[in-house]
Amino acid sequence: MSVLLRTATLDDLDGIMAIETSTFVNDAWSRASMTHELTAPGGRYLVATAEGDDTTVIGYAGMLAPRGAPEADVQTIAVLAEHQGQGLGRAMLTQLLTEARQGGVREVFLEVRADNPGAQHLYETLGFERIAVRPRYYMPDGVDAVVMRLRVPPATTETTPGPVEPFGDAPLDEQDVRP
């Protein structure tokens, strides 16, 4: 199956919230929180949709990187259960990391549940390292958060030809992803 990655809009909110509440059963963000995230300055959210069905969201990911800040934070990432293990999370996160790098971000942080070894492994394969644990961070379950960091090398002219727009402001051309 081919998948398209594109910029998330408020029109995607229902699909995003369906994944959010089914994935993060006990600690899902509220609709108001997600609306704020999708419209926040410096925020960048992507959705994955099946090719030929641009309205059905099968995954989403978001990062916050305020303009000019050397640091960014992965806010969330989730893929419908039936589409997990196909590389969609990796594709979305890789796109966000590429844009952050082009925008001058030097470090990216994230928190991941200590009881989610699959996500931790994904982040480690992308170069993230464990730097701390936040005890009982995820409520109401009381699950620890593993804090991870990726040191981002500066973008070079060889990898980013032409002018680069600031992170969060540049439109994403639809991308064909074949996991």
Backbone as CSV, one residue per row, in Angstrom:
resi,resn,N_x,N_y,N_z,CA_x,CA_y,CA_z,C_x,C_y,C_z
1,MET,0.838,-1.171,0.000,0.000,0.000,0.000,0.888,1.242,0.000
2,SER,0.559,2.183,-0.845,1.259,3.463,-0.860,0.576,4.414,0.109
3,VAL,1.392,5.229,0.746,0.904,6.174,1.739,1.425,7.555,1.384
4,LEU,0.601,8.559,1.600,1.011,9.940,1.390,1.200,10.622,2.736
5,LEU,2.262,11.398,2.867,2.471,12.255,4.031,2.160,13.673,3.597
6,ARG,1.408,14.373,4.436,1.091,15.767,4.137,0.923,16.528,5.441
7,THR,0.887,17.843,5.322,0.672,18.705,6.474,-0.717,18.462,7.045
8,ALA,-0.801,18.326,8.364,-2.095,18.157,9.029,-2.821,19.496,9.079
9,THR,-4.140,19.431,8.960,-4.989,20.618,9.085,-6.088,20.322,10.097
10,LEU,-6.839,21.342,10.443,-7.965,21.133,11.355,-9.008,20.198,10.755
11,ASP,-9.049,20.080,9.430,-9.960,19.124,8.792,-9.605,17.682,9.144
12,ASP,-8.378,17.446,9.595,-7.926,16.102,9.967,-8.190,15.775,11.436
13,LEU,-8.737,16.725,12.179,-8.861,16.571,13.629,-9.649,15.328,14.036
14,ASP,-10.757,15.031,13.370,-11.540,13.839,13.739,-10.712,12.572,13.582
15,GLY,-10.005,12.449,12.475,-9.168,11.271,12.251,-8.023,11.176,13.235
16,ILE,-7.405,12.306,13.528,-6.311,12.332,14.502,-6.826,11.920,15.874
17,MET,-7.967,12.471,16.277,-8.510,12.153,17.600,-8.941,10.693,17.701
18,ALA,-9.414,10.107,16.614,-9.773,8.681,16.645,-8.537,7.835,16.940
19,ILE,-7.419,8.178,16.321,-6.170,7.449,16.579,-5.663,7.767,17.979
20,GLU,-5.707,9.027,18.366,-5.229,9.456,19.684,-5.929,8.693,20.807
21,THR,-7.253,8.627,20.739,-8.001,7.994,21.831,-7.911,6.477,21.813
22,SER,-7.654,5.893,20.656,-7.500,4.430,20.620,-6.075,4.003,20.961
23,THR,-5.113,4.875,20.726,-3.713,4.558,21.009,-3.338,4.885,22.449
24,PHE,-3.732,6.047,22.893,-3.379,6.520,24.238,-4.634,6.489,25.112
25,VAL,-5.110,5.302,25.375,-6.414,5.100,26.006,-6.563,5.874,27.311
26,ASN,-5.588,5.789,28.184,-5.709,6.408,29.507,-5.140,7.815,29.608
27,ASP,-4.401,8.242,28.591,-3.804,9.578,28.688,-3.854,10.337,27.359
28,ALA,-4.952,10.151,26.626,-5.119,10.845,25.348,-5.272,12.347,25.571
29,TRP,-4.768,13.106,24.616,-4.967,14.548,24.656,-6.434,14.847,24.373
30,SER,-6.912,15.955,24.900,-8.279,16.384,24.619,-8.336,16.977,23.208
31,ARG,-9.551,17.089,22.697,-9.750,17.697,21.387,-9.240,19.146,21.397
32,ALA,-9.486,19.849,22.494,-9.021,21.239,22.601,-7.496,21.309,22.589
33,SER,-6.850,20.388,23.301,-5.380,20.368,23.316,-4.824,20.080,21.929
34,MET,-5.434,19.126,21.236,-4.949,18.783,19.898,-5.194,19.937,18.925
35,THR,-6.329,20.612,19.050,-6.598,21.779,18.206,-5.523,22.836,18.419
36,HIS,-5.189,23.079,19.677,-4.133,24.043,19.992,-2.807,23.615,19.358
37,GLU,-2.471,22.340,19.464,-1.219,21.829,18.891,-1.168,22.041,17.382
38,LEU,-2.268,21.767,16.704,-2.297,21.879,15.244,-2.156,23.322,14.764
39,THR,-2.475,24.270,15.631,-2.442,25.678,15.225,-1.352,26.480,15.930
40,ALA,-0.553,25.843,16.758,0.469,26.547,17.540,1.594,27.070,16.646
41,PRO,2.048,28.303,16.901,3.215,28.811,16.177,4.423,27.912,16.460
42,GLY,5.173,27.612,15.435,6.349,26.758,15.605,6.023,25.285,15.612
43,GLY,4.752,24.947,15.519,4.360,23.539,15.486,4.327,23.015,14.066
44,ARG,4.591,21.742,13.934,4.545,21.094,12.617,3.931,19.720,12.806
45,TYR,2.777,19.503,12.208,2.101,18.212,12.289,1.923,17.639,10.898
46,LEU,2.169,16.355,10.799,1.979,15.615,9.557,0.917,14.555,9.772
47,VAL,0.227,14.196,8.707,-0.644,13.029,8.726,-0.223,12.102,7.602
48,ALA,-0.476,10.826,7.822,-0.286,9.805,6.794,-1.672,9.366,6.352
49,THR,-1.865,9.312,5.045,-3.135,8.851,4.485,-2.831,7.823,3.405
50,ALA,-3.790,6.936,3.177,-3.623,5.954,2.108,-3.739,6.669,0.766
51,GLU,-2.872,6.295,-0.160,-2.923,6.896,-1.490,-4.303,6.650,-2.089
52,GLY,-4.899,7.697,-2.623,-6.226,7.578,-3.200,-7.340,7.874,-2.202
53,ASP,-6.996,8.016,-0.926,-7.977,8.339,0.115,-7.346,9.364,1.044
54,ASP,-7.300,10.588,0.592,-6.597,11.650,1.313,-7.320,12.109,2.573
55,THR,-8.523,11.593,2.826,-9.287,12.057,3.984,-9.208,11.115,5.176
56,THR,-8.766,9.884,4.990,-8.687,8.929,6.093,-7.281,8.937,6.673
57,VAL,-7.159,9.453,7.885,-5.866,9.552,8.557,-5.518,8.189,9.149
58,ILE,-4.325,7.680,8.813,-3.876,6.401,9.377,-2.689,6.584,10.322
59,GLY,-2.180,7.806,10.411,-1.107,8.116,11.346,-0.882,9.613,11.390
60,TYR,-0.257,10.064,12.465,0.071,11.480,12.597,1.291,11.623,13.487
61,ALA,1.975,12.738,13.331,3.143,13.038,14.159,3.285,14.545,14.232
62,GLY,3.794,15.023,15.371,3.955,16.455,15.539,5.206,16.814,16.307
63,MET,5.734,17.979,15.978,6.936,18.488,16.623,6.745,19.979,16.865
64,LEU,7.305,20.457,17.962,7.303,21.883,18.263,8.735,22.383,18.180
65,ALA,8.939,23.399,17.344,10.264,24.005,17.183,10.062,25.501,16.991
66,PRO,10.017,26.255,18.089,9.828,27.703,17.956,10.887,28.322,17.044
67,ARG,10.469,29.281,16.263,11.351,29.929,15.283,12.641,30.395,15.941
68,GLY,13.760,29.969,15.377,15.066,30.383,15.852,15.596,29.607,17.040
69,ALA,14.784,28.740,17.615,15.236,27.964,18.776,16.148,26.831,18.319
70,PRO,17.192,26.534,19.074,18.080,25.440,18.697,17.547,24.069,19.107
71,GLU,16.433,24.055,19.829,15.866,22.799,20.308,14.448,22.623,19.789
72,ALA,14.059,21.366,19.613,12.695,21.011,19.226,12.245,19.859,20.108
73,ASP,10.938,19.658,20.149,10.376,18.591,20.962,9.354,17.819,20.144
74,VAL,9.541,16.508,20.058,8.541,15.657,19.422,7.359,15.617,20.379
75,GLN,6.219,16.104,19.931,5.045,16.188,20.795,4.280,14.873,20.846
76,THR,4.105,14.250,19.705,3.326,13.017,19.653,3.538,12.334,18.316
77,ILE,3.293,11.041,18.322,3.344,10.251,17.095,2.505,9.006,17.329
78,ALA,1.648,8.689,16.376,0.800,7.504,16.513,0.363,7.029,15.130
79,VAL,0.181,5.724,15.029,-0.259,5.081,13.794,-1.366,4.104,14.163
80,LEU,-2.410,4.030,13.339,-3.469,3.048,13.574,-2.861,1.666,13.761
81,ALA,-3.413,0.902,14.679,-2.863,-0.415,15.018,-2.665,-1.290,13.788
82,GLU,-3.624,-1.286,12.881,-3.520,-2.165,11.706,-2.457,-1.723,10.706
83,HIS,-1.892,-0.536,10.894,-0.838,-0.042,10.002,0.516,0.064,10.694
84,GLN,0.593,-0.361,11.943,1.863,-0.315,12.664,2.819,-1.364,12.106
85,GLY,4.103,-1.097,12.241,5.121,-2.028,11.768,5.410,-1.930,10.285
86,GLN,4.870,-0.905,9.625,5.066,-0.736,8.186,5.992,0.435,7.853
87,GLY,6.563,1.053,8.866,7.491,2.150,8.632,6.867,3.529,8.580
88,LEU,5.569,3.642,8.896,4.917,4.952,8.816,5.407,5.909,9.895
89,GLY,5.540,5.411,11.116,6.052,6.255,12.194,7.444,6.757,11.878
90,ARG,8.288,5.860,11.384,9.651,6.237,10.999,9.630,7.289,9.885
91,ALA,8.772,7.104,8.893,8.708,8.051,7.775,8.273,9.435,8.246
92,MET,7.248,9.480,9.098,6.781,10.782,9.586,7.841,11.460,10.448
93,LEU,8.446,10.697,11.353,9.457,11.282,12.229,10.682,11.723,11.435
94,THR,11.087,10.947,10.450,12.227,11.317,9.614,11.953,12.630,8.883
95,GLN,10.738,12.797,8.372,10.376,14.054,7.700,10.449,15.229,8.673
96,LEU,9.908,15.055,9.874,9.955,16.133,10.869,11.392,16.467,11.258
97,LEU,12.222,15.452,11.419,13.626,15.682,11.778,14.370,16.409,10.665
98,THR,14.079,16.053,9.423,14.707,16.720,8.282,14.343,18.201,8.268
99,GLU,13.068,18.503,8.471,12.635,19.895,8.477,13.243,20.662,9.649
100,ALA,13.313,20.016,10.803,13.908,20.672,11.973,15.373,21.001,11.702
101,ARG,16.082,20.053,11.128,17.499,20.266,10.804,17.650,21.434,9.833
102,GLN,16.821,21.465,8.814,16.885,22.548,7.835,16.546,23.897,8.461
103,GLY,15.763,23.882,9.536,15.407,25.107,10.240,16.411,25.514,11.300
104,GLY,17.517,24.779,11.415,18.571,25.151,12.345,18.498,24.506,13.717
105,VAL,17.591,23.571,13.907,17.492,22.875,15.191,18.735,22.013,15.386
106,ARG,19.303,22.051,16.592,20.518,21.286,16.895,20.270,20.101,17.822
107,GLU,19.158,20.135,18.578,18.804,19.022,19.455,17.296,18.821,19.418
108,VAL,16.892,17.552,19.411,15.473,17.208,19.458,15.261,16.319,20.673
109,PHE,14.239,16.640,21.446,13.911,15.885,22.649,12.557,15.215,22.487
110,LEU,12.339,14.174,23.274,11.035,13.532,23.336,10.923,12.762,24.640
111,GLU,9.689,12.470,25.016,9.416,11.566,26.126,8.664,10.381,25.547
112,VAL,8.984,9.195,26.043,8.317,7.975,25.597,8.026,7.121,26.822
113,ARG,6.904,6.438,26.780,6.530,5.588,27.911,7.575,4.499,28.114
114,ALA,7.923,4.279,29.369,8.899,3.239,29.703,8.379,1.855,29.347
115,ASP,7.065,1.705,29.243,6.485,0.405,28.897,6.205,0.271,27.396
116,ASN,6.878,1.085,26.572,6.723,1.013,25.121,8.087,0.771,24.470
117,PRO,8.604,-0.465,24.581,9.933,-0.741,24.031,10.000,-0.611,22.511
118,GLY,8.896,-0.832,21.816,8.902,-0.691,20.361,9.205,0.731,19.933
119,ALA,8.560,1.700,20.578,8.814,3.109,20.260,10.232,3.499,20.653
120,GLN,10.681,3.030,21.814,12.047,3.347,22.244,13.058,2.830,21.222
121,HIS,12.822,1.626,20.716,13.733,1.048,19.721,13.743,1.894,18.442
122,LEU,12.564,2.317,17.990,12.491,3.173,16.805,13.336,4.424,17.013
123,TYR,13.156,5.081,18.140,13.900,6.313,18.397,15.402,6.051,18.459
124,GLU,15.791,4.959,19.071,17.222,4.627,19.152,17.808,4.375,17.769
125,THR,17.049,3.723,16.883,17.567,3.468,15.535,17.707,4.756,14.731
126,LEU,17.008,5.802,15.140,17.130,7.105,14.483,18.193,7.981,15.142
127,GLY,18.863,7.447,16.167,19.964,8.167,16.790,19.657,8.811,18.127
128,PHE,18.443,8.673,18.620,18.110,9.230,19.932,18.816,8.430,21.013
129,GLU,19.197,9.130,22.085,19.817,8.482,23.240,18.994,8.790,24.479
130,ARG,18.996,7.851,25.410,18.285,8.044,26.678,19.109,8.975,27.556
131,ILE,18.437,9.990,28.110,19.176,10.928,28.959,18.588,11.062,30.362
132,ALA,17.356,10.626,30.569,16.741,10.759,31.892,15.470,9.923,31.961
133,VAL,14.974,9.787,33.178,13.680,9.146,33.414,12.859,10.092,34.280
134,ARG,11.606,10.286,33.894,10.673,11.081,34.700,9.714,10.104,35.369
135,PRO,9.889,9.888,36.667,9.046,8.908,37.363,7.562,9.291,37.329
136,ARG,6.732,8.288,37.092,5.269,8.425,37.143,4.761,9.596,36.294
137,TYR,5.352,9.805,35.155,5.038,10.939,34.281,3.669,10.792,33.621
138,TYR,3.366,9.592,33.152,2.111,9.358,32.434,1.023,8.961,33.418
139,MET,0.016,9.799,33.517,-1.097,9.567,34.431,-2.353,9.280,33.621
140,PRO,-3.274,8.497,34.134,-3.358,8.030,35.512,-2.599,6.735,35.786
141,ASP,-1.895,6.189,34.789,-1.228,4.893,34.963,-0.001,4.945,35.860
142,GLY,0.608,6.115,35.993,1.822,6.229,36.789,3.035,5.605,36.128
143,VAL,3.046,5.572,34.796,4.157,4.984,34.048,5.264,6.025,33.888
144,ASP,6.501,5.585,34.059,7.650,6.468,33.882,7.780,6.901,32.424
145,ALA,8.372,8.073,32.224,8.733,8.545,30.889,10.240,8.447,30.736
146,VAL,10.673,7.912,29.619,12.085,7.916,29.263,12.303,9.162,28.400
147,VAL,13.193,10.030,28.832,13.508,11.242,28.077,14.668,10.908,27.147
148,MET,14.499,11.256,25.872,15.520,10.948,24.873,15.900,12.226,24.132
149,ARG,17.136,12.223,23.618,17.656,13.387,22.891,18.369,12.916,21.629
150,LEU,18.197,13.697,20.573,18.936,13.496,19.329,19.741,14.756,19.072
151,ARG,21.047,14.601,18.942,21.891,15.733,18.544,21.854,15.794,17.020
152,VAL,21.486,16.939,16.503,21.264,17.108,15.069,22.448,17.846,14.462
153,PRO,23.138,17.226,13.499,24.236,17.944,12.844,23.678,19.082,11.996
154,PRO,24.453,20.132,11.809,23.953,21.251,11.005,23.697,20.820,9.567
155,ALA,22.715,21.455,8.960,22.429,21.203,7.554,23.581,21.754,6.724
156,THR,23.859,21.092,5.620,24.915,21.550,4.717,24.314,21.859,3.365
157,THR,25.059,22.588,2.560,24.545,22.926,1.238,24.382,21.691,0.374
158,GLU,25.152,20.640,0.657,25.017,19.424,-0.139,23.683,18.733,0.111
159,THR,23.150,18.843,1.335,21.913,18.137,1.645,20.690,19.033,1.599
160,THR,20.895,20.348,1.554,19.754,21.259,1.519,19.981,22.343,0.475
161,PRO,19.945,21.979,-0.809,20.172,22.980,-1.840,19.058,24.021,-1.856
162,GLY,19.414,25.246,-2.214,18.420,26.300,-2.326,18.032,26.873,-0.980
163,PRO,17.170,27.893,-1.002,16.748,28.517,0.253,15.889,27.564,1.076
164,VAL,16.021,27.680,2.384,15.250,26.840,3.294,14.328,27.739,4.094
165,GLU,13.039,27.430,4.085,12.091,28.209,4.871,12.149,27.757,6.322
166,PRO,11.798,28.638,7.261,11.837,28.274,8.677,10.894,27.121,8.992
167,PHE,11.294,26.310,9.937,10.486,25.183,10.390,9.121,25.689,10.829
168,GLY,8.086,24.957,10.451,6.741,25.309,10.867,6.018,26.203,9.881
169,ASP,6.743,26.822,8.952,6.110,27.714,7.999,6.123,27.160,6.575
170,ALA,6.987,26.223,6.315,7.136,25.719,4.957,6.064,24.678,4.655
171,PRO,5.412,24.787,3.491,4.436,23.765,3.131,5.148,22.462,2.782
172,LEU,4.515,21.371,3.088,5.061,20.059,2.748,4.396,19.595,1.475
173,ASP,5.189,19.340,0.460,4.633,18.718,-0.719,4.261,17.297,-0.339
174,GLU,3.159,16.805,-0.891,2.777,15.433,-0.589,3.913,14.507,-0.981
175,GLN,4.140,13.522,-0.161,5.205,12.566,-0.408,4.614,11.179,-0.505
176,ASP,5.091,10.436,-1.444,4.670,9.055,-1.608,5.598,8.185,-0.780
177,VAL,5.031,7.467,0.170,5.812,6.607,1.051,5.388,5.175,0.799
178,ARG,6.346,4.334,0.527,6.053,2.923,0.333,6.777,2.144,1.419
179,PRO,6.064,1.899,2.551,6.721,1.195,3.661,7.013,-0.248,3.319
